Amino acid sequence: MPSFPIIDTHVHFWDGGRVPLSWQAGSAIDRPFLPADLFADAGAVNVEGVVFVEAAVDEGHHLAEADFVRALAADEPRIRAIVAHAPMSDPAVGRDLETLAANPLLRGVRDLIQGRDAGAMCGNAAFRDGLRRLPALGLHFELCILHHQLGAVLKLVEALPEVSFVLDHIAKPGIAAGLRDPWWDEIAALAANENVTCKISGVATEADHASWRDEELLPYVERVVEVFGPQRLLFGSDWPVMRLAISYPRWVEIVDAAIAPLTEAERRLVYEGNARRVYRL
């Protein structure tokens, strides 16, 4: 375990009775997950702060979700920042962004590319126009994609060098299927763009949930350490989704192993220093 406090840049909180979300219905994570649950799961890991990331609530409820988390933060000061959903292709997205930006915890927005036609979405003029609004508001955009969508996202990132992007879950490589290519080369191509930062998060859930082994996960994590370097990496858990495959302390052990060759100062950047910079904590 790190000998210093960490900042987790990717957690979700939800309570379907307060803000509806349907995608996890019937799963092992189909119940409310709130801050007390997170810190209980973290156990001996010293989590100093967390960044909430939108949880794909039902359509039309994204503003209510941001308000819900702001209210949670009033009672739990370790909730340090919010990444909210914003429908970036909507011609009226400017209104939503202004409403969200009034939340003092807001630092970025996300609009899921995963599960959609990445080429059409990333090439859409309205989507790109929405992204161009973000720098003036001091916001970045978080990329939640699957490994086969990297090519389309690379074109997007290269076309918008003025926009800051944060890649979630190392682009969800096909670990369960044993796939490395073309993710292996495409993640390096994405890392060549200085406007992209990468979260080491959500990796175990891309492997077989019941039977993954360390040696299956580590090469992928080590690859992003290699291509992004310690200055553009962020620790994240993807809690509570991670619970489907791994415990919180066990995930920290995996990350520890992957970044062990770094200096202590560099490990601190990954675990908390870069989070302070990217999320302006």
N, C-alpha and C positions, 0 to 999 in steps of 0.2 A: 504494500500500500504506500502511496505517497506520504512523505513525512510532513507535508504542508497541505493547507486547505485547497480544495478544488472548486471550480465553477463548472457546473453541468450545463452545456449550451443547448440541450435538446430534451426537454421533458414535456409531457402533456398532462393536463388535469381535465377531468370531465365529470359531469353529473347529468345524465340524460333527463332527469326530472326538472332540471333548471335550464339547460340548453340542449335540445334534442340532437342526437347523432345516432345513425342507424347502422353504420357499416360493421360495428362489432357485435351486432345482435346474435346471441346464441353462442358466442365464443367464450373462452376462459377469462377474457377481460371485459365482459359485459356486466359491469357494475361501476358505481362511482369510484374514481381515483382522485384523491385530494392530497394536499401537501403532507399531512401527517402520515399517510400511507407511504409516500415517497421516502421520507426521512427514516421511517421504520425499516423499509427495505434496504436503504443504504447501509444500515448497521454501523460498523466501525469506520466506514469511509467518511472523512470529514468534508461534507459538502457545505461550502460556505455560501454559495449562491446558485441560483438556477435561472435559465432562460426558458420561458414557456413558448412553445411552438404550436400553432393552430392544429386542431385535431380533426379536421374534415367534418365539422358539424353539418347538419342538414342545411340545404340551400336556403339562403336568406337569413341565417342566424349568426353570421360571422361577427356582426357588430355587437350582438348580445354576448357572444363568447368573449370578446375582448373586455367588455364591461364586467363579466363574471370573473375573469382572472384579475382584473384590477381590484375588484372587491376582495378576492382571496389575498392579494398582496398587502392590503391594508392590515390584515391580521398576521401575515407571514412575510416579514421583511427580507427573507432569503429569496423571494421571487423578485429578481432584479430587472428583468426586461421581458418584453412581449414581442413575438413575431405573429402577426395576425393574418388571417386570410383576407385577400382582396381580389375581386374578379377583374383581372387585369385587361381582359379584352372588352369589357363593358364600356361603352362610350361614356357612361356616367361614373366611371371609376374615380375620377377626380374628386367627386363629392365624398365617396367612401374614404379615400385617402386623407382628405382634410379632416373628416370626423375621427378617423383612427389616429391621426397625427396629434390630435388634441389630447390623447392619452399620454401622460408623461412617461410611461414605461415603454411606449412603442419604439422599436428600433429597426424593424424590418417587416416585410410582408411575404406571403407565400401564396401561390396558386398552383395546385398540384399538376405537374406534367405527367407523372406516373399514371398509367391507365388511359392516356389519351394519345391522339396522333401527334407525336412530338414534332414531326416535320411541319405539319399544318399549323400547329399552335405556335411554334417558335418563329415561323415565317410570317405569321399573321401581322399585318400592319397595325391593327388596333392594339394587339398585345404588346408590340414593341413600343408603340406610342405611350401606353400605360407605364411601361418600364422606364421610359425617358423622363417621366414625372418624378421619379424617386430621388435622384440626387438633390434636387432643390428642396426636398422635404427632409433631407438627411437620413434617408432610409436605404436599405439594401434589399435585394431579392433573394429568397432562398429557393434553391433548386432541389426538388424531390423527384428523382427520375430513376428509371431502371437502366441497367447497363447497356441495353441495346439502343437507348435513346441518346447516348453520348454524342454521336455524330451530329445530330440536329442541334443539340445544346451547344456544342463547340462553335457552330456557325453563329448562333445567337450571341454568345459571349464575345466572339471576335467582332461582331457587327456593332456592339454597344460597349466600347471600352470605357465610357464615362459612367457606366452603371457598375456598382459593386455587387458581386454575387457570392453567396455562401452555398456550397454543395453539401447536401445532407447525405449521410449514410454511405459515403464514398461511392455514390452512384449505384448502390445495390448490385454488386457483381453476382454472377450466377454460381455461387459457391456450392449449392446443393447439387447442381448438375456437373460440377467440376470444371466449369468454364473459366478460362483466363483471357482468352482472345475473343474479340478485339479489345476488351476492357483494358488489358495490360498496357497497350500502346495508346489507346484513346485517353486514358486517365492522365498519362504523361503529357499528351497534347493539350488537354484542358489546363493542366497545371502550368503550362508555359505562359498562360495569361495571368498577369499580375493582379487583375481585378477579381480573381477567384480565390476564396478561402475554402478549406475543406474540413468537414466534421468527421472525426473518427467516431462513428455512432452507427447503431442499427445493423451491425455486421452479423452477429450470431443468428439473427432471425432470417438471414439469407442462406443459412446452412440448414441441414436436417435438424429440426428442433429437438428431436429426441436423442440423436446419436452423433452430434458434431464432435470433433476433436480439435485441440489447440492447433495442431499442425495444418488443419484445413483453413483456419481463420488467419493465422499469423502472416502468411505470404501476402495477403491482400492489404492488411494493415501496414506491413512493412513497406509495401510498394508506395502507398500514399505518403509515408514518412520520407521515402527516398525522393519522390518527385515534387512534393509541395515544400518539403523542408519544415523545420520546427517553427518558422516565423509565420506560416500560413496554415496551421493545423489547430483544430479546436477539439477538446474532449466533449463528448456527448454520450448519453445513455440510450435515448429513445424509450425511456420509461413512460408508461407501464407496458408498452408493446414488447419490450425486451423480455418481460416475464414469460412470454411464450417459449423462450429458448434458453434463457440464462439469468442468473441472479445478478444483482447490482455489484456486490463485491467481486464476483467471479469475472465480470466484464472489466473491472478496474485491473485485475490481475493480468488479463490478456493485453490490455493497453500498456501496462507496465512492462511486460515482456517485449512488446514491439518497439518501445521507445527507450529501452535500457541502454543502447549504445550512445544516446545523446548525453550531453553534459547536464548537470543538475539545473543550470540556468535555462537550458533549452527545454527540459522536461517541465519546468515551471511555466514556460510560455504555452506549451500544449495544454497543460491542466488549468491554467488560470490567467496568465498574462495576456495571451491573445484574445481571450474572451473579454477582458476589460477594455481592450482597444477596439475590437470589432463592435461590441455592444455598448461602448461608451459608459462603462459602469463606474 
